[in-house]
Amino acid sequence: MKLSKFGVAVAAMSLSAAVFAGGTHGGGHDGGFGEAGKAEDVSRTIQVEMFDNYFEPEEIEVSQGETVRFVIQNNGSLVHEFNIGTPKMHEAHQKEMMMMVEHGVIQGGKLNEEMMNMDMGNGHTMKHDDPNSVLLEPGQKKEIVWTFSARTSMEFACNVPGHYQSGMYGDVNFDAGADAHASAH
């Protein structure tokens, strides 16, 4: 099936309207839960494995002010996400992830990179490039360096539709020595 340039433009404009109605991919990311860390500040590395549909480890413990390198490996057969955020952020992000499925970006065990990079207008794309999150195909491995700057209710989660609901999330717990660690830096 061949699409004319006009047909492609109409499809792109339709996607643009859906993206703006649902917010940008970065929408719903409220501040105060942390920030992208610097490699030179990393205090330790945590290996995270993703399976269909759970994480190992199932929870992590951090200190306020700590910078952690996460090495995330997708050992499942489906596309999975590792996303650090508050429960409210995950709820908002799940709507964005549903849009990624609806528009063919996430296709079971594959990502359509071309669709991820398509300009949806005003420079907005479905590219998954937030510093607190990675989206991986089966077998892929990536890293996140994150600083836990605020003690708040946090989780790490996979927000691909249905995955969070099936239990693919874990708690980020702040240890008792969090204040001592933060004041040491």
Buried (B, 14 or more C-beta within 10 A) or exposed (E): EEEEEEEEEEEEEEBBEEBEEBBBBEBBBEEEBBBEBEEEBBBEEBEBBBBBBBBEEEEBBBBBBBBBBBEBBBBBEBBBBBBBBBEEBBBBBBBBBBBBBEBEBBBEBEBBEEBBEBEBEEEBBBBBEBBBBBBBBBEBBBEBBBBBBBBBEBBBBBBBBBBBEEEBBBEBEBEEEBBEBBEEE
